[in-house]
């Protein structure tokens, strides 16, 4: 007997244009199942990052629907900030705060946005850093880290809020994808990457 699990993230006939002739996404359909890693592969400029930005409501779609846990998050009445609290994002440039330590970068959203007590947020961040091989970097500032280390800190920051889904762009290195998989699976997070 097989059981079918509803997707965490579902895109239905998503269409996005920029200008009159700039169709970037044309009727895209995608299901991201729980506890999975989904990779979007395509040429530069093919719309991978735009699709992820639409999935997190950083870009509005022109047509179609995006569902998170069965809820249509593209409905204009939906609170976009509430949706974004449920989706972790690692941007191409990582966007770590340079004036904050690694630990402060990771604990900021759990503590300030989600109300997690500071001590518990710090412990969860340390656990993530341990899993990512960065336990000794908790007190370091981003400019003292290599690019790969910065990317892993950004992964930890995205997962620290225990999102239902997480998205990232430019996960080129096989080792980085394995870090994502190792951490996101244990957190029950599904992930799409472009």
DRENVEX-760015 format. One record per residue: residue in three letters; x, y negated, z negated of N, C-alpha, C, O in turn. Coordinates in steps of 0.02 Angstrom, whole numbers, plus 50000, padded with zeros to 5 digits. Layout:
! residues N
ALAXYZXYZXYZXYZ;...
//
This chain:
! residues 194
UNK500425005950000500005000050000500444993750000500914993249960;UNK500304989150044500674982950046500244977350019499644977050030;UNK500574972849983500224967049957500474960849994501074960150006;UNK500014956650012500194950550047500184944749997499694943849961;UNK500724941049995500764935349951500674929049992500964928350046;UNK500284924449966500174918150001500824914250003501214914549956;UNK500944910750058501554906850062501564901050012501034898249996;UNK502154899349988502224893549945502124887349987501784882649966;UNK502424887250046502384881550090502134883950158502394888750186;UNK501634880550184501354882450250501284876050292500994871150269;UNK501534876350353501434870950400500984873550455501104878850484;UNK500454869750471499964871850521499914866550575499674861050564;UNK500144868350635500084863950694500334856950680500014852050699;UNK500904856350646501174849850627501464846350689501844849250727;UNK501274840150696501494836050751501764829450723501444826350680;UNK502344827350748502644821050726502964817650786503344820750823;UNK502804811350795503104807550850503414801150822503214798550770;UNK503904798650858504204792250844504134788250908504454789850959;UNK503734783050908503604779250968503124782851014502814787750994;UNK503054780251076502564783151122502794789751151502394794351159;UNK503434790351167503664796351203504104800851161504374805751186;UNK504184799251096504644802951055504324808551014504304808050953;UNK504084813751047503794819451011504374823350980504784826251016;UNK504394823550914504934827050879504704833950858505074838850865;UNK504094834450832503804840850811503154841850850502714837550849;UNK503114847450885502524848750927502194855250903502434860750918;UNK501644854550867501244860350845501664865650810501644871550828;UNK502034863550759502474868050721502054871850669501674868950631;UNK502144878450668501834882750619502394886450582502854889150613;UNK502354886550515502874889650476502594891750408502234887950376;UNK502754897750387502584900150320503234901550283503664905050309;UNK503304898950223503874900350180503604904350121503244901650078;UNK503784910650118503524915150066503884913950000504444911349999;UNK503564915849945503894915049879504544919149876504594924549906;UNK505034916549841505664919949828506054921549892506384926749896;UNK506004917149941506364918250004506784912150022506684906749996;UNK507254913350067507634907950097507474908050171507564913150204;UNK507244902450197507054901950268507524896850300507604891350275;UNK507834898750355508294894250390507974891750454507684895550492;UNK508034885250466507814882250529508434881050570508894877450549;UNK508454883950629509044883550671508854880150736508344881650766;UNK509264875350756509134871950819509674866850833510094865350790;UNK509644864150892510134859150913510064852750874509524851450845;UNK510584848850872510564842350840510014838250873509974837950935;UNK509594835050833509054830950860508424834750877507964831950906;UNK508404841150859507814845150877507244844650827506704847550838;UNK507344840950772506794839850725506824843750660506344843550622;UNK507374847150647507424851150586507364846750524506954848150480;UNK507764841650520507744837250461507084833450457506834832350402;UNK506814831550514506154828150514505624832750485505194830550447;UNK505654839150503505164843950476505224844350400504714844550365;UNK505844844650374505934844950302505704838550268505404838750214;UNK505834832750300505614826350272504844826050271504554823350224;UNK504524828650322503794828950323503534833550268503024832150237;UNK503884839050256503674843850205503684840950135503334843350091;UNK504094835850125504154832650060503794825850059503874821850012;UNK503404824450111503024818250118503464812050121503244806550104;UNK504084812850143504514807050154504374804150223504564798450237;UNK504054807950266503814805750331503084807950337502904813450315;UNK502664803750367501974805650379501924809550444502254807850493;UNK501514814650445501404818350506500844814950545500434811450517;UNK500834816150611500314813250653499714817850659499154815550670;UNK499834824350652499284829150659499484835550624500084836850613;UNK498994839650608499124846050575499054845450500498784840550475;UNK499294850450465499244850550392499854853950362500154858450392;UNK500034851750302500554854950263500244856950197499954852750162;UNK500304863250179500014865750117500564868150070501024871750090;UNK500514866050008500964868349954500544872149904500094869249873;UNK500674878549897500264882849854499524882349873499094882349829;UNK499384881949938498694881849962498364874949961497814874249987;UNK498694869949933498404863249929498654859049989499254858750002;UNK498194855950024498374851650081498694845350055498344840750031;UNK499354845050059499714839250031499734833350080499964827950062;UNK499484834450141499464828950189498804825150187498714820350224;UNK498354827150143497734823550132497924816650105498304816150058;UNK497654811150134497844804450113497704802950039497994798350010;UNK497264806850008497084805749938497584808949890497544807849830;UNK498034812949916498514816549874499044811649848499274807149884;UNK499234812549785499754808449754500434811149777500664816449755;UNK500754807449822501394809649852501924810749799502324815349805;UNK501944806449749502454807249696502354813749658502834817149640;UNK501724815649646501584821949611501814827849654502074832749628;UNK501714827449719501944832749764502704833149763502974838649759;UNK503034827449766503764827449767504064830249703504634832649704;UNK503704829949649503944833049586503964840549591504304843849552;UNK503604843349640503564850649648504024853249704504064859249715;UNK504364848649738504804850549793505494847549780505554841449775;UNK506004851749776506684849249769507004848049837506884851849884;UNK507404842849842507724841249906508464839949895508664836549848;UNK508874842749939509584841149941509694837750008509624840750061;UNK509874831350004509964827450065510644828750095511104831150062;UNK510714826950158511334828050195511934824750161512484827550161;UNK511834818950132512374815350098512384816850023512784813849987;UNK511954821250000511904823549930511614818249883511254819949836;UNK511744811749895511454806249857511534806949781511064805549744;UNK512104809149759512244809349687512374802149663512664798149700;UNK512174800649602512294794049575513034793649554513244797449511;UNK513414789149584514134788949571514324786749500514864788349476;UNK513884783149467514034780549399513824785449344513894783949285;UNK513564791349365513334796349316513754802649323513974804349378;UNK513864806049267514224812349269513794817649303513204816549316;UNK514094823249318513734828849347513134830649303512584831449328;UNK513254831349238512714833249193512164827949193511574829649193;UNK512344821649193511844816249194511444816349260510844815149259;UNK511764817749316511424818249380510904823749379510344822949404;UNK511084829449350510634835249350510064834449300509504836749314;UNK510174831149244509654830749191509194824749199508694824249164;UNK509354820049243508964813949250508224815449264507784813249227;UNK508074819049317507374820349336507014824949286506444823349268;UNK507324830349263506954834449214506764830449152506214831249125;UNK507214826149129507074822349068506614816449081506114815649047;UNK506784812149129506404805949140505744806949176505254803649161;UNK505734811549225505124812449265504674817949237504064817149236;UNK504974823449215504584829149193504504829549117504134833849092;UNK504844825249081504764825049008505094830648970504924831848912;UNK505564834149001505924839448967506374836148914506724831348928;UNK506354838748852506804835948801507524835948825507744840648859;UNK507894830748808508584829848832509024835948820509394838048864;UNK508984838848760509414844548743509244850648786509694854148809;UNK508594851848798508404857548839508604856348912508844860948945;UNK508514850248937508714848549006509464849649014509694852149066;UNK509854847648963510584848448966510774855848967511224857849004;UNK510434859848927510594867048925510424870348992510804874449017;UNK509844868549020509664871349085510154869249139510324873149183;UNK510384862949135510884860549183511544864449176511854866349225;UNK511744865549114512364869349103512294876549129512774879249156;UNK511704879449120511594886249146511654886349222511964890849251;UNK511364881349255511414880849328512144879849349512374883049396;UNK512494875449315513194874249332513614880549324514054881949364;UNK513464884449273513804890849262513684895449322514154898549348;UNK513054895949344512884900349400513214898149464513364902149508;UNK513334891549470513624888749531514384888149527514694885349572;UNK514684890649474515404890549467515674883549451516254882149466;UNK515264879349421515474872449406515414870749332515354864849314;UNK515434875649289515344874349217515844869349191515684865449146;UNK516444869249218516964864749194516904857649223517314853349208;UNK516404856449265516324849949297515754845749267515604840449294;UNK515444847849213514874844349185515024837049169514594832749179;UNK515624835549146515794828649128516144824749183516334818949173;UNK516214827849241516554824449297516084819849334515474820649332;UNK516364814849367515974810349410516014812849481516514815949500;UNK515494811549522515474814249591516094812749633516294816949674;UNK516414806949624516994805349665517604809549647518114809349682;UNK517564813449594518104817949574517984825149597518364829649579;UNK517464826149636517284832749660517404833449735517384828449771;UNK517534839449756517594840749828516894840349859516394840249823;UNK516864840149925516214840049960515784846049943515184845449932;UNK516094851949940515724858049923515464857949852514904860149838;UNK515864855249807515644854649737515074849649732514594850849694;UNK515114844149768514564839249767513924842549794513374841249767;UNK513984846549845513394849849872513094854649821512484854949814;UNK513504858349785513244862849734512924859049676512434861449647;UNK513194853149658512874849049607512194846749632511704846749594;UNK512154844849695511514842749724511014848549724510414847549713;UNK511254854649736510814860549732510564861449661509974862549650;UNK511014860849612510824861449542510304856149524509814857549489;UNK510414850049547509944844649532509264846149562508754844849529;UNK509234848749623508594850349654508234855949617507624855949611;UNK508614860849592508304866549557508164865249484507764868849453;UNK508464860049455508374858749384507654857049365507454857949307;UNK507274854649412506574853049398506114859049410505504858449405;UNK506424864749426506054870949439505494869849490504904871049476;UNK505694867749550505184866249601504864872449629505154877949625;UNK504274871749657503954877349691504294878749757504314884449779;UNK504574873549788504924874349851505504869449852505474864149820;UNK506024871049888506584866449894506814866249967506764871150003;UNK507074860549987507284859450056507984856550056508164852650012;UNK508364858350107509024855250114509194854750188508934858450229;UNK509644850150202509894849450270510644850850270510984849650220;UNK510884853450324511594854450335511924859250288512484857950265;UNK511604864850273511944870050233512324874550282512094880050298;UNK512894872150304513274875650356513674881450330513744886550363;UNK513934880750271514384885850246513994891750219513514890950181;UNK514204897650239513874903750216513874904150140513384906350110;UNK514424902150109514474902450036513964897850003513684899549950;UNK513834892050033513344887450005512644890450009512254889949962;UNK512494893650065511834896950071511764902450019511224903449992;UNK512304905950004512254911249953512164908249884511824911149842;UNK512464902349871512334898949807511604897249800511294898449748;UNK511314894549853510604892849853510194899049838509764899049794;UNK510334904349874509944910449866510014913149795509514915049764;UNK510614913249768510734915949702510334912049649510044915049604;UNK510324905549654509994901449604509244900849616508854901449569;UNK509034899749678508324898549691507904904749680507334904249657;UNK508174910649695507794916749684507634917649609507084919549591;UNK508114916449567508004917449496507534912249467507244913349414;UNK507464906649500507004901449477506314902149508505874898149492;UNK506214907049551505564908049583505434902749636504854901449652;UNK505954899849662505894894549711505994897249781506444901249793;UNK505574894949827505684896549897506064890849928506034885249902;UNK506424892049981506844886850008506834886950084506834892250115;UNK506814881050113506904880250185507504875850195507604871050159;UNK507914877650244508514873650259508574872350333508394876550374;UNK508824866550349508924864850419509664863150429509874861550484;
//
